[in-house]
Amino acid sequence: MQSVLMGLTLLILGDSHFGTQGYLISTLQDELVRQGAKVTTYSACGSPPSVWLSVRVASCGTAQRVQSGPVRQQTGANARTTPLNQLAATVKPNMIMVAMADTIGGYTQPELPREQILEEVTALTDKIRSMNIPCLWVGPSWGTEGGPYMKTYPRVQELSQYMATIVSPCTYIDSTKLARPGQWPTFDGQHYTVDGYRAYGTALAQHMLRMSEVLAVAKPR
């Protein structure tokens, strides 16, 4: 058991990439826990970042996981989010990670919806800023082109570059730097296969282990 992240208590707010067993709620979380971190993940599928500011129903379900425990999923009217201030009061994180990008990328739209993206991101970063908790924001990964979500590499790159400029005070994690376009296999263009999520989770964890912002928080108290 390694303990590089022993002092880290991390609250992750994710989208559908954290929505079920075998996705990042498993692969990333397991790796961070192995490194000594305390990790709690909440996922809201098909929802924008502002979903974490109030009690809302996530259109395609929610999921939660604490440490190495089971993934607990809800669907339909039971798939309700919990506001961030309540989550923070329960988890008592010393760092928050937001991993929400594809749901605001406007892949089916001819142009990047910059105003809508800024509004959604700012709504959540303003709340995090008021809580004075260090934060990370994970940007979109390449996926593969095509499929029902109409994801394209140029749009992913444009979205990532724009999000990098608007997520302050959160530190941006550029997922497009973790792999080549199409390197990780998907089954629908956007969501990865088991092997893809294993590779993505490992790459994210390894990147975090090199981040001074994470290591500063993770020092054992």
C-alpha positions in Angstrom: 0.0 0.0 0.0 1.5 3.3 -1.1 0.7 6.5 0.8 1.8 9.3 -1.5 -1.7 10.8 -1.2 -2.3 10.0 2.4 -3.3 13.5 3.3 -5.7 13.9 0.4 -9.5 13.9 1.0 -10.9 14.2 -2.5 -14.5 14.9 -3.6 -15.1 14.1 -7.2 -18.0 15.5 -9.1 -18.3 13.7 -12.4 -20.5 13.1 -15.4 -21.4 9.9 -17.3 -17.7 8.9 -17.4 -18.1 8.2 -13.7 -21.6 6.7 -14.1 -21.2 3.0 -13.6 -18.9 0.1 -12.5 -15.8 -0.1 -14.6 -15.8 3.6 -15.6 -13.6 6.2 -13.9 -15.6 5.8 -10.7 -13.8 2.4 -10.5 -10.5 2.9 -12.3 -9.4 6.3 -11.2 -10.8 6.0 -7.7 -9.2 2.6 -7.1 -5.8 4.0 -8.2 -6.1 7.1 -6.0 -7.2 5.0 -3.0 -4.2 2.7 -3.6 -2.0 5.8 -3.3 -3.5 6.6 0.1 -6.2 9.1 -0.7 -9.7 9.2 0.7 -12.0 9.5 -2.3 -15.7 10.0 -2.6 -17.3 10.3 -6.1 -20.7 11.6 -7.1 -21.8 11.3 -10.8 -24.6 13.0 -12.6 -25.1 11.6 -16.1 -26.1 13.9 -18.9 -26.0 17.0 -16.7 -24.2 20.3 -16.8 -21.9 21.5 -13.9 -24.6 23.6 -12.3 -26.5 20.4 -11.4 -24.4 20.4 -8.2 -25.8 23.6 -6.9 -29.3 22.3 -6.1 -31.4 19.2 -5.9 -32.0 18.1 -9.5 -32.8 15.0 -11.4 -29.9 13.8 -13.6 -31.4 12.8 -17.0 -29.6 9.5 -17.3 -28.9 8.6 -13.7 -26.6 9.2 -10.8 -23.9 7.2 -9.0 -22.0 7.4 -5.8 -19.0 5.6 -4.4 -17.0 5.9 -1.2 -13.4 4.7 -1.1 -13.3 1.0 -2.3 -17.0 0.5 -1.6 -19.7 -0.5 -4.1 -21.0 1.8 -6.9 -24.5 2.8 -6.0 -26.7 3.9 -8.9 -30.0 5.6 -9.2 -32.3 6.1 -12.2 -35.5 7.9 -13.0 -37.0 10.2 -10.4 -34.6 8.8 -7.7 -31.6 10.1 -9.6 -31.3 13.3 -7.7 -28.2 15.3 -7.0 -27.1 16.7 -3.7 -25.9 20.3 -3.5 -22.2 20.8 -3.3 -22.4 22.5 0.1 -24.1 19.5 1.6 -21.6 17.1 0.0 -18.7 19.1 1.3 -20.2 19.1 4.8 -20.4 15.3 4.7 -17.1 14.5 2.9 -15.0 17.3 4.4 -12.7 17.4 1.4 -9.5 19.3 1.2 -9.7 19.2 -2.6 -12.5 19.0 -5.1 -12.2 17.6 -8.6 -14.8 18.4 -11.3 -14.8 16.2 -14.3 -17.5 17.5 -16.5 -17.0 18.6 -20.1 -18.6 16.5 -22.7 -22.1 17.4 -21.6 -21.5 21.1 -22.3 -19.4 20.7 -25.5 -22.3 21.2 -27.9 -21.0 18.4 -30.2 -24.2 18.5 -32.2 -24.0 22.2 -32.7 -22.2 23.9 -35.6 -20.2 26.2 -33.2 -18.9 25.8 -29.7 -21.5 27.3 -27.3 -19.0 29.5 -25.5 -21.5 31.6 -23.5 -23.4 28.6 -22.2 -20.1 26.9 -21.3 -18.9 29.9 -19.5 -22.2 30.3 -17.6 -22.1 26.6 -16.5 -18.5 26.5 -15.5 -18.6 29.9 -13.6 -21.7 28.8 -11.7 -19.8 26.0 -10.1 -16.3 27.6 -9.8 -17.9 30.6 -8.0 -19.4 28.3 -5.5 -16.1 26.4 -5.0 -14.3 29.7 -4.7 -16.6 30.8 -1.9 -15.9 27.6 -0.1 -12.1 28.2 -0.3 -11.3 24.6 -1.2 -8.5 23.9 -3.8 -9.9 22.4 -6.9 -9.1 20.6 -10.2 -11.1 20.6 -13.4 -10.7 17.7 -15.8 -11.3 18.6 -19.4 -12.6 16.5 -22.3 -10.8 13.5 -23.6 -10.5 12.6 -27.3 -12.9 9.6 -27.5 -13.3 8.5 -31.1 -15.0 10.4 -33.9 -18.5 9.7 -34.9 -21.2 7.8 -33.1 -24.5 9.1 -31.7 -22.8 12.0 -29.8 -21.1 13.3 -33.0 -17.8 13.9 -31.2 -15.0 15.2 -33.4 -11.4 15.8 -32.6 -11.4 19.5 -33.7 -14.3 20.2 -31.4 -12.7 18.4 -28.4 -9.5 20.4 -28.9 -11.5 23.7 -29.2 -13.5 22.8 -26.1 -10.4 21.8 -24.1 -8.5 25.0 -25.1 -11.5 27.2 -24.1 -12.2 25.4 -20.8 -8.5 25.8 -19.8 -9.1 29.6 -19.8 -12.2 29.7 -17.7 -12.0 27.2 -14.9 -10.0 29.3 -12.4 -9.5 29.0 -9.5 -9.5 25.3 -10.3 -6.3 23.9 -11.9 -7.0 22.6 -15.3 -6.2 19.0 -16.3 -6.0 18.6 -20.1 -7.1 15.1 -20.9 -6.1 15.6 -24.5 -2.4 15.6 -23.3 -2.8 12.1 -21.8 -3.3 10.1 -25.0 -3.3 10.4 -28.7 -6.6 11.0 -30.6 -8.4 7.6 -30.8 -5.8 5.8 -28.6 -8.3 4.7 -26.0 -11.1 2.5 -27.5 -14.8 3.6 -27.1 -18.0 1.8 -27.8 -20.0 4.8 -28.9 -17.5 7.6 -29.7 -17.7 9.1 -26.2 -17.7 6.4 -23.6 -14.8 4.0 -23.3 -14.5 0.3 -23.2 -13.3 -1.4 -20.1 -9.7 -1.2 -21.4 -10.2 2.4 -22.3 -11.4 3.4 -18.9 -8.6 1.5 -17.3 -6.1 3.4 -19.4 -7.8 6.7 -18.8 -8.0 6.2 -15.0 -4.4 5.2 -14.8 -3.2 8.2 -16.9 -5.3 10.6 -14.8 -3.9 9.2 -11.5 -0.3 9.3 -12.7 -0.8 12.9 -13.9 -2.2 13.9 -10.5 0.7 12.3 -8.7 3.0 14.8 -10.6 0.9 17.9 -9.8 2.3 20.2 -7.2 -1.2 21.4 -6.4 -2.2 17.8 -5.4 1.0 17.0 -3.6 0.7 20.2 -1.5 -2.7 19.2 -0.3 -1.8 15.5 0.1 1.0 16.0 2.6 0.1 14.1 5.8 -1.0 16.4 8.5 
